[in-house]
């Protein structure tokens, strides 16, 4: 009977916190919105294509990088139910 493990014992901790996943999603949406706006304007020297979209895309990449590097200190603390 002891060879069987319960679902909680098999569960691996999440790599990122829920906030990190939300930030990654936001960053991906910003990147997609920037490229979409650039495509919809369809002008090489337009205002959106030259100035606005690159800033939005760069903000998206910065958001994704920040979300990957941000460390949640709550995940580092050992849980009360952890066995030693």
Residue pairs with C-beta under 8 A, 6 or more apart in sequence:
8 81
13 75
14 75
16 24
16 67
16 68
16 72
17 72
17 74
17 75
19 70
19 72
20 67
20 68
20 70
20 72
21 67
23 63
23 64
23 66
23 67
23 70
24 63
24 64
24 67
24 68
26 60
26 63
26 67
27 60
27 61
27 62
27 63
27 64
27 67
28 60
28 64
29 60
30 56
30 57
30 59
30 60
30 63
31 56
31 57
31 60
31 61
31 64
32 60
33 56
33 60
34 53
34 54
34 55
34 56
34 57
34 60
35 53
35 57
37 48
37 52
37 53
37 56
38 48
38 49
38 53
40 48
41 47
41 48
41 49
41 53
43 49
